[in-house]
Amino acid sequence: MNVTRRLYPLLALLLLALAFVALVALNSVALRGVRLDLTRNGLHTLSPGTVAILSELEEPVRLRLYYSEQQTRDRGELQTFRVYATRVREMLEEIAARSGGRLTFEVVDPEPFSEAEDQAAAYGLSSLQLNTAGDRLYFGLVGSNSVDREEIIPFIQPGRETLLEYDIARLIAGLGRDERPVVAMLSGLPTGPQAEPGGPATAGWVFDRHLREMFELRRLQGQPTSIADDVDLLLLVHPKGLNEDTQYAIDQYVLRGGKLLAFVDPDAESDPAAFDPLMQVAVTIPRASDLPQLFAGWGIRFDPGQIVLDDRYALQVEDSERRPVRHLAVIGLDEAGMNPDDVVTADIGSLNFSSAGALELAPDSPLQMEPLVQSSTAAALAPVAKVRESAANPGALRTGFHASGNPYVLAARFSGPARSAFPQRAGAGHLAEATAPVNIVVVADTDVLTNRLWVTVSQFLGQEVVNTPFADNGAFIYNAVDNLVGDAHLISVRARQPATRRFEVVESLRRNAEERYRSTEEQLQRQLGEIEQQLIALQQPGEQAQAMTPAQAEQLVRFQEERLRMRRELREVQRRLNADIDGLGTRLTRINVLGMPALVVLVSLFVAWRRWWRRRGAAA
């Protein structure tokens, strides 16, 4: 009997081990593919747009990640990069798992002088040189389909982590496209190549030439009355004075599912109809563009008679007397003015606008407005005439300027169900409402396209050379075009938050500690500076040092002791500055080391107590 009782614990352990093995086996079979994302920003959850793209794959897709893992393994300076590479691999594995077998994924390590390295170079993948021995780091993605069509990401940049899912989804969607996207441009500004009288032709504005390289760019002339069905994107630049028939053609194109990117402006400074802005006659020449009937019908508000002034983002220019002055209508926005959740603006760091207007959504509009670019709250609206009259003296715009306290939307995405802006029209092929949710991006400025606001062009051996941009206007334009011409599901692919989140509690403690000790530190630094100046005066070489009196010698010793005391106090202040943060780390360590075991013990005690209580109740 005693032997049997002694076997009970061993039998219990054996049963627990068998139960554990059974649960593991059940999990591997019944819960295969099930994932639970508990991260705050859903870092491991794919956007609905990516899932839709995967579900619509009609033929197998193969993704190969060329990653020089062996080269990064023993390099301490690349450990952060290895962590990022792991996140990229996990996302690609998640995409493959959600594809239903239509997409396969593999990792290839292009070791030096290997066939894999030759393949990576042949695909056009970029690499970074790690040392003088020639070791290189590859981290690019190659996608291919069954007809040998290929799309690549030459190097997956850690700086584009927020757009990682979008870039991968765009690559997958691009494998299903056989031809370059078609962009039809209707422009009231001379953005394309121009023949200069008596000189060579210019290549046009930089954004225009880049669009020609990336897409099939068709230039619409005059007042078109129809938009072809094969147009992937209609680009309107300064649509000045479009008649009703042309606006109706745009209306029907959008309702059929066409994408629209419109640049309107209350004062297009590059309008060729304008003269020198310093001439009095130029003030009276209208340079505004608008889509009045379309905007009214779709519920978009834009006042072509008002310009946004911004005191926070005002850029410095020169007035007529070449004096520097901050121009309230020429604004340079930073990341705070961008929408970080939209792929068009997620990686934009700076944008320059000039005499931009404001966009709003009408209360009865069926659309939804997602601001892409906004002014600061230190902004207000001013009449176009006032801004143009201040061209020679921009400082005059400050007269009577009062910030409204509200930001103004300079660029926005409009989406949702839309009705025709021309309900009175009828006939064959007329659409009274959209066949699918529309996607429209409107920018209330055309000057944002001009070279002068974001890039310089120089001449080298008779050729125009584009220099490094000083603002991200070009990236903003390309992002908008690329997003709209792509797969419709790409628009819903969100920009992700970086996986490396800020330690908000630690930063709050650091700020509080700095505020608490900053005044003490500054006072000690000031006193220490005074003491050191007095020491320098007492220790001057020459006759004065030889003739130092006993009182001066005593004062010198006292100053030296005071300097040592102050330095000790400064070190103590700096130590206390990090004490709260160190204390937080200690508390977290204690929670990790002692908290979980204590929790397990408490749960075990509670379970044991419940069993005892039940046995007691059964015995009673």
LINMOZI-V890942 format. One record per residue. RES is the residue in one small letter. SS is DSSP state (H for helix, E for strand, - for the rest). PSI is psi in degrees with one decimal (NA if undefined). NEAR is the number of other C-alpha atoms within 10 Angstrom. Layout:
<<RES SS PSI NEAR> <RES SS PSI NEAR>>
//
This chain:
<<m - -45.6 5> <n H -35.9 6> <v H -39.6 7> <t H -42.0 8> <r H -36.4 9> <r H -23.5 10> <l H -16.9 10> <y H -49.2 11> <p H -38.2 11> <l H -41.1 11> <l H -38.2 11> <a H -43.2 11> <l H -39.4 11> <l H -42.2 12> <l H -39.6 12> <l H -41.2 12> <a H -43.1 12> <l H -39.4 12> <a H -38.7 12> <f H -45.1 12> <v H -40.1 12> <a H -40.1 12> <l H -40.4 12> <v H -43.8 13> <a H -40.9 12> <l H -39.5 12> <n H -41.2 12> <s H -24.3 12> <v H -53.5 10> <a H -30.5 10> <l - 22.5 11> <r - 130.6 9> <g - -8.6 10> <v - 128.8 9> <r - 141.5 10> <l - 115.9 8> <d - 108.9 10> <l - 8.8 10> <t - 153.5 10> <r - -42.0 9> <n - 15.5 13> <g - 47.1 14> <l - -25.3 16> <h - 17.9 17> <t - 126.2 16> <l - 147.9 17> <s - 151.8 20> <p H -33.4 14> <g H -41.4 19> <t H -42.6 25> <v H -39.9 17> <a H -40.9 15> <i H -42.4 18> <l H -39.1 22> <s H -21.4 13> <e - 7.3 12> <l - 125.4 17> <e - -13.6 9> <e - 157.8 12> <p - 143.7 14> <v E 137.6 25> <r E 125.7 17> <l E 132.3 23> <r E 121.9 17> <l E 111.5 24> <y E 104.5 25> <y E 120.9 24> <s - 70.8 22> <e H -41.0 18> <q H -33.9 13> <q H -25.3 18> <t H -9.3 18> <r H -42.9 11> <d - 19.7 10> <r - 111.2 11> <g H -33.0 10> <e H -10.9 9> <l H 12.6 13> <q H -36.9 13> <t H -38.3 11> <f H -36.7 14> <r H -38.0 16> <v H -42.7 11> <y H -40.8 18> <a H -35.5 17> <t H -40.2 11> <r H -39.5 16> <v H -44.7 19> <r H -41.7 16> <e H -39.0 13> <m H -42.6 19> <l H -37.5 21> <e H -39.1 16> <e H -40.2 17> <i H -43.5 22> <a H -38.4 20> <a H -31.5 16> <r H -1.4 17> <s - -6.9 21> <g - 29.7 12> <g - -2.2 11> <r - -12.6 17> <l E 132.0 22> <t E 153.5 18> <f E 138.4 17> <e E 154.8 13> <v E 131.2 15> <v E 128.2 17> <d - 104.3 19> <p - 79.0 25> <e - 154.8 20> <p - 136.9 16> <f - 24.5 9> <s - 166.3 10> <e H -34.4 11> <a H -37.4 15> <e H -38.8 20> <d H -38.6 13> <q H -45.2 13> <a H -42.9 24> <a H -37.6 15> <a H -33.1 9> <y H -14.0 17> <g - 20.5 14> <l - 143.6 20> <s - 159.3 16> <s E 158.7 18> <l E 133.4 12> <q E 126.8 11> <l - -28.5 13> <n - 179.1 8> <t - -12.1 7> <a - -8.2 7> <g - 3.1 10> <d - 136.4 16> <r E 151.1 19> <l E 117.8 23> <y E 139.7 27> <f E 66.9 23> <g E 163.0 22> <l E 133.5 23> <v E 126.7 20> <g E 139.7 23> <s E 155.3 20> <n E -171.1 17> <s - -15.3 11> <v - 19.6 10> <d - 22.0 10> <r - 138.6 14> <e E 144.0 18> <e E 142.6 19> <i E 154.9 21> <i E 105.3 19> <p - -41.6 19> <f - 124.4 18> <i - 102.8 22> <q - 128.7 14> <p H -28.1 15> <g H -15.6 10> <r H 29.8 16> <e H -37.3 20> <t H -24.7 21> <l H 16.6 24> <l H -51.0 20> <e H -39.6 23> <y H -44.1 24> <d H -40.1 18> <i H -44.5 22> <a H -37.6 22> <r H -39.8 21> <l H -44.9 20> <i H -43.4 27> <a H -34.6 21> <g H -22.6 19> <l - -18.2 21> <g - 2.7 17> <r - 129.9 12> <d - -24.9 8> <e - 165.0 9> <r - 141.6 13> <p - 149.2 18> <v E 123.9 17> <v E 119.2 24> <a E 124.4 22> <m E 129.2 19> <l E 108.8 20> <s E 138.4 20> <g - 8.2 21> <l - 151.7 17> <p - 71.2 14> <t - -24.1 18> <g - -174.6 17> <p - 137.9 13> <q E 137.5 13> <a E 114.4 12> <e - 134.3 9> <p - 121.9 7> <g - 12.6 6> <g - -179.7 7> <p - 156.2 10> <a E 142.8 11> <t E 156.1 13> <a - -4.7 15> <g - 179.4 16> <w - 149.9 19> <v H -42.6 20> <f H -35.1 19> <d H -45.7 19> <r H -33.0 15> <h H -37.1 13> <l H -37.3 16> <r H -32.1 13> <e H -32.7 9> <m H -30.0 14> <f - 168.8 17> <e E 106.6 16> <l E 117.4 20> <r E 129.2 15> <r E 119.4 13> <l - 140.3 15> <q - 150.7 10> <g - -133.1 11> <q - 83.5 15> <p - 146.9 16> <t - 6.1 13> <s - 152.7 15> <i - 125.6 18> <a - 150.1 11> <d - -22.8 10> <d - 4.4 11> <v - 122.1 18> <d - -30.3 22> <l E 134.0 25> <l E 119.3 27> <l E 115.0 23> <l E 123.8 22> <v E 115.6 23> <h - 60.3 29> <p - 81.8 20> <k - 121.2 20> <g - 34.7 14> <l - 135.3 19> <n - 175.7 13> <e H -37.8 16> <d H -40.6 13> <t H -41.4 16> <q H -33.7 22> <y H -40.1 22> <a H -39.8 17> <i H -41.5 21> <d H -49.4 28> <q H -35.2 23> <y H -45.0 22> <v H -41.8 25> <l H -25.7 24> <r - -6.4 18> <g - 4.4 18> <g - 150.2 24> <k E 143.9 24> <l E 130.4 26> <l E 113.2 21> <a E 130.6 24> <f E 104.8 23> <v - 170.4 26> <d E 135.5 31> <p - -21.7 27> <d - 88.9 29> <a - 105.2 25> <e - -15.9 21> <s - 11.7 18> <d - 120.7 19> <p - -14.7 11> <a - -10.1 13> <a - 154.9 16> <f - -170.0 15> <d - 122.5 10> <p - -14.7 16> <l - -10.0 15> <m - 141.7 11> <q H -34.8 12> <v H -25.3 11> <a H -25.5 16> <v H -29.3 21> <t H -7.6 11> <i - 119.1 13> <p - 135.7 17> <r - 26.4 21> <a - 153.0 23> <s E 149.6 24> <d - 163.2 21> <l - 69.8 21> <p H -46.8 18> <q H -40.0 17> <l H -47.5 18> <f H -41.2 15> <a H -42.1 14> <g H -32.6 16> <w H -8.4 21> <g - 32.3 22> <i E 128.5 23> <r E 129.9 16> <f E 121.7 22> <d - 106.6 16> <p - -0.5 22> <g - 3.6 16> <q E 139.9 22> <i E 142.5 27> <v E 126.6 28> <l E 139.4 31> <d E 115.6 26> <d - -31.8 22> <r - -42.6 16> <y - 7.3 23> <a E 131.9 21> <l E 156.0 20> <q E 130.4 16> <v E -177.2 13> <e E 138.7 14> <d - -170.4 17> <s - -20.9 11> <e - 15.8 8> <r - 30.6 9> <r - 139.0 10> <p E 136.2 14> <v E 143.9 15> <r E 124.9 20> <h E 115.1 27> <l E -22.0 27> <a E -9.1 26> <v E 105.2 24> <i E 140.2 25> <g E 107.2 20> <l E 149.4 24> <d - -166.4 17> <e H -27.0 15> <a H -22.9 13> <g H 0.0 23> <m E 152.2 23> <n - 112.3 20> <p - -9.5 20> <d - -4.0 18> <d - 136.5 21> <v - -20.8 25> <v - -36.4 26> <t - 1.6 24> <a - -34.7 22> <d - 19.5 23> <i - 127.1 22> <g - -28.3 17> <s - 143.6 20> <l E 137.9 24> <n E 127.1 22> <f E 158.9 26> <s E 126.5 26> <s - 55.0 26> <a - 154.8 30> <g - -174.2 31> <a - 144.8 25> <l E 145.0 21> <e E 167.1 17> <l E 127.2 19> <a - 146.4 17> <p - -33.3 10> <d - 13.0 9> <s - 137.2 18> <p - -7.5 17> <l - 166.3 23> <q E 138.7 17> <m E 126.7 21> <e E 105.5 17> <p E 134.8 21> <l E -41.2 23> <v E 132.4 25> <q E 152.6 20> <s - 177.5 27> <s - 178.3 21> <t - -12.9 15> <a - 52.4 17> <a E 162.1 24> <a E 168.1 22> <l E 145.9 20> <a E 147.4 19> <p E 146.6 13> <v H -40.8 22> <a H -40.2 15> <k H -40.8 14> <v H -41.8 23> <r H -34.4 22> <e H -20.0 19> <s - 13.9 17> <a - -40.9 18> <a - -23.4 16> <n - 77.6 18> <p H -24.0 23> <g H -21.1 15> <a H -18.3 16> <l H -18.2 20> <r H -16.4 13> <t - 117.4 7> <g - 7.0 8> <f - 128.6 16> <h - 117.9 13> <a - 139.1 16> <s - -18.9 12> <g - 0.6 11> <n - 143.6 13> <p - 152.6 19> <y - 137.5 24> <v E 120.7 23> <l E -24.8 22> <a E 141.8 26> <a E 156.3 23> <r E 129.9 20> <f E 128.5 24> <s E 162.5 17> <g E -171.3 15> <p - 140.3 18> <a - 146.4 24> <r E 158.0 21> <s - 139.2 20> <a - -1.2 21> <f - 68.8 18> <p - -19.3 12> <q - -14.5 7> <r - 156.0 11> <a - -176.5 10> <g - 176.9 6> <a - 129.6 5> <g - -3.2 7> <h - 135.7 15> <l - 125.9 19> <a - -22.5 18> <e E 165.2 18> <a - 144.0 19> <t - -18.0 14> <a - 163.3 15> <p - 133.3 17> <v E 159.2 20> <n E 111.2 23> <i E 133.4 21> <v E 126.4 22> <v E 131.7 20> <v E 125.1 24> <a - 44.0 30> <d - 136.0 28> <t - -20.6 28> <d H -20.9 24> <v H -21.1 24> <l H -21.4 23> <t - 149.6 21> <n H -37.1 18> <r H -20.3 13> <l H -4.9 22> <w - -13.3 20> <v - 152.9 19> <t - 150.3 14> <v E 130.2 16> <s E 167.2 10> <q E 133.5 9> <f E 114.1 8> <l - 42.2 6> <g - 3.1 8> <q E 145.6 11> <e E 129.8 12> <v E 126.0 13> <v E 120.4 13> <n - 173.3 10> <t - 127.8 10> <p - 145.2 15> <f - 1.6 14> <a - 168.1 19> <d - 24.6 20> <n H -43.3 24> <g H -45.3 23> <a H -37.8 19> <f H -44.7 22> <i H -46.6 19> <y H -39.7 16> <n H -43.6 17> <a H -45.9 17> <v H -47.4 23> <d H -39.4 19> <n H -40.3 21> <l H -32.9 23> <v H -13.6 22> <g - -171.8 18> <d - 141.4 20> <a H -31.0 17> <h H -20.1 18> <l H -26.9 25> <i H -28.9 18> <s H -2.9 17> <v - 119.6 24> <r - 155.8 22> <a - 129.8 23> <r - 152.1 24> <q - 146.6 17> <p - 146.2 16> <a - -28.4 16> <t - 96.5 8> <r - 155.6 9> <r - 145.4 9> <f - 88.7 8> <e H -40.4 9> <v H -42.9 11> <v H -43.7 15> <e H -35.6 12> <s H -43.6 12> <l H -40.0 17> <r H -43.5 17> <r H -44.1 12> <n H -40.8 14> <a H -40.1 19> <e H -42.3 17> <e H -34.8 12> <r H -38.1 14> <y H -4.6 14> <r H -44.0 15> <s H -40.7 11> <t H -43.0 14> <e H -41.9 18> <e H -40.2 12> <q H -43.7 12> <l H -39.8 17> <q H -39.7 15> <r H -45.3 11> <q H -38.5 15> <l H -38.8 20> <g H -40.3 13> <e H -42.3 13> <i H -43.5 18> <e H -35.0 15> <q H -40.3 12> <q H -36.8 14> <l H -40.8 18> <i H -40.4 12> <a H -37.4 13> <l H -24.9 17> <q - 21.2 15> <q - 133.0 11> <p - 159.6 10> <g - -153.7 8> <e H -35.0 8> <q H -39.4 12> <a H -36.3 14> <q H -31.9 10> <a - 21.0 9> <m - 127.5 14> <t - 162.3 11> <p H -36.5 9> <a H -39.4 9> <q H -38.5 13> <a H -41.6 14> <e H -40.3 12> <q H -36.9 15> <l H -45.6 20> <v H -41.6 13> <r H -40.1 13> <f H -40.5 18> <q H -40.8 15> <e H -38.8 12> <e H -38.5 16> <r H -42.9 19> <l H -40.4 13> <r H -43.2 13> <m H -37.8 17> <r H -37.1 15> <r H -40.9 12> <e H -38.8 15> <l H -42.4 19> <r H -35.7 13> <e H -40.4 12> <v H -44.7 20> <q H -32.7 16> <r H -42.5 12> <r H -26.4 16> <l H -35.5 21> <n - 4.2 15> <a H -42.9 15> <d H -40.6 16> <i H -42.6 18> <d H -38.3 14> <g H -38.7 11> <l H -42.5 15> <g H -39.6 13> <t H -43.2 12> <r H -41.4 12> <l H -38.8 13> <t H -42.8 12> <r H -38.9 12> <i H -43.4 13> <n H -40.5 11> <v H -42.1 11> <l H -28.9 11> <g H -51.3 13> <m H -46.1 12> <p H -40.7 12> <a H -39.2 12> <l H -42.6 11> <v H -42.4 11> <v H -44.0 12> <l H -43.7 12> <v H -42.1 12> <s H -44.1 12> <l H -38.8 12> <f H -43.2 12> <v H -43.3 12> <a H -40.7 12> <w H -41.2 12> <r H -42.4 12> <r H -43.2 12> <w H -41.2 12> <w H -39.2 12> <r H -42.9 12> <r H -38.1 11> <r H -41.2 10> <g H -37.1 9> <a H -38.0 8> <a H -32.3 7> <a - NA 6>>
//
